[in-house]
Amino acid sequence: MYSIYTSLSILCWFIMGSVWFYFGFGNKKTTRLPNPLAQIVANVLLFGSPFFLFYPFPQGILGAQITSTSTWLGIIGVLLSISAVAFAIWARLTLGKNWSGAVITLKEDHKLITSGPYQFVRHPIYTGYFLATLGTALTIGTMSSYLATLMIFIGFLIRMQKEESLMTRQFPSEYAAYKKNSKKLIPFIW
């Protein structure tokens, strides 16, 4: 049985999923689909992580409690989840019809977005997802929840490398300048 903090974190995920579903329609037409097979590893990690995050492993190493399910960690986890989901939604709405989805693509009349949360980090959706996963893991505290956090992080590292390569080819001078003035994933840090 999940704690109230985990339930609130799951509600955050439901809200984010609803926003993604609603705004997933009507994106610009894809003009370039660079090697979707190269994205398989990242997508396996990203789409497999919810199983490890939300499935309540009853026993074994995946069910082992790594951090306590204390009130303080629960509150920190929920606050992190709420702020991270809000940040990811802000990024998704700012990106608008340029959003690629599960497979990295270039859209018709693709724009380099550098406003909103993109002025702080180049991959704010990933920032939000990663921190929301970490926040949820803090409310659960099991080995599987932290494994999901690691899977998300590795999957996003792979995607970031591929996206940055694509953006550098599409917007050579603009993206180079953007990289100099923004962080990759964590505002003000990295």
N, C-alpha and C positions, 0 to 999 in steps of 0.2 A: 504494500500500500504506500502510495506516495504521500509526502508531507504536503502541507498547504503551500509551502514555498515552491516545491517542485510543480504542484498543480498550477500555481501562478506563472511559473516559467513556461510551462507547456501552453498556457493560454497565450503568452507572448508569441510563441511559435505558431499557434493557430492564427493569430491576427496577421503575422507576417506572411504566412502561407496564403491567407485570403487576399491580401493586397497583391501578392505576386500573381495569383490566379486571375484576379480582376484586371490587372494592368498588363497581363501577358498577351492579351489580344490586341491586334492593331499595330504591332511593331512594324517598322520599316521593312521593306523587302530586302532579303539577304543578297548581297552582290558578290561576296567572297567567303568561301567556306574552307579555310586552310586546314588540311589534313585532320579530319575528325578522329581518325584512328589514333593519332598521337595524343588525344585527350582522354582516351579510355581509362588509363590508370587514375588520373585525377578524378574522373567521374565515378569510378568504382569506389574510391575512397570517400568522396563527398556524398554519394547516394547510399553507401553502406553505413555511414556514420550514425544516422538516426536509429538504426537497429541497436547499435551499441549504447547510444545515449538513452533511449527510452525503454528498451526491453529490460524488465526487472529480473536479471539473472539471480535465481534463488540460492545458488551455491557455487562452489568452485572459485577459481582465481578471478574470473570476471565479475563475480558477485561480491568479492572481498571489499570491505569498507576501507577506503584509503584515508578519507577525512570524515570527521564526525558530522552528524546531521544536526548540528547545534543551531539554535535560533539565530545567532550572529552570522554564521555562514549562510543560513537560509535567507536572511534579510539581504546580505551582501550579494548573494547569487541572484535574487529576484531583482534588486536594483540594477545590477549589471545587465541582466536579461532585458529589462524594460528599456534602459538607455541604449543598449546595443541594437535592439530591434527598432527603436525609434530612429537611430542613426542609419540603419540599413534601409528602412522605408524612405527616409529623406533622400538617401542616395539613389534609390530605385526611381523615385518620382522625379528627381533632378535629371537622371539619365534619360528618362522618357522613352521615346520610340527607338532609341539607339541600343536598347538592351538586347543582348544576344541570347540569354537563356543558358541551357545546359551545354551547348556547343558554342565555342568562341567563333564569332563571325564578324564581318563588316557589313554594315547596312547601306542601303541606297542613300546617297547624300549624307554619309556618316559624319558626325561632328565630334570634335575633341572637346569633351566637357571638362571644364576646369573651375566651375562655380559650385556653390553650395558646399556639400561635404568634400567634393573633389578638390577644393582649395586646400584642404588639410592633408588628405591622403589620396593616392592614385587609385586605390581599390577599397573605397568605403563600404561597399556591400560586403566584401570579404571581411573587413574589420568588424562589421556588425554581426555577421554570422558567427565568426570565430568567438567574439566576446559573449554572444548569446549562448553559444555552446558551453563556454567556460562557466558562465553564470549558472546554467542549468546543471552542469557537472558539480558545481559547488553545493547545490541543493540536494543532489543525490549522493555524491561522495564515494561511488563505487569505482573499482578498477575499470569496468566497462565504460562508465561515463567519461573518465579521463582518457581512455583509449579513443573514444569518439572525438574528443577535443584534439588529440594528436592527429587523427585521421583527417579532420577538417583542416588543420594547419598545413599538413603535408600536401593535401589536395589543392589548397589555395596557393601554396608555393609554386606548384607545377603550373597552375593556371595563370598566375601572375607573370611567370617567365614567358609563357606563350603569348599572353595579351600584350605585354610590353614589347615583345619582338614585333608583333603585328602592328601595334600603334607606331612604333619607330619607323617601320616601312611605309605606313600610310601617311604619317605626319612627321617627316624627318626632323625639320628644324623646330617646329612647334612642340613636339613631344620631348625633344632634348631639353628645351628651355623649361618645359613643365616639370620634368624630372629634377632639374636643379632647384626648383622652388617648392617642391612638395615631398612629403615622405611617402614611402611605399604602402605601409599597412597601419602603423601605429602613430597617431598624430604627435608631432614634435619629437619623436624618438627614432623611428625606423620606417 
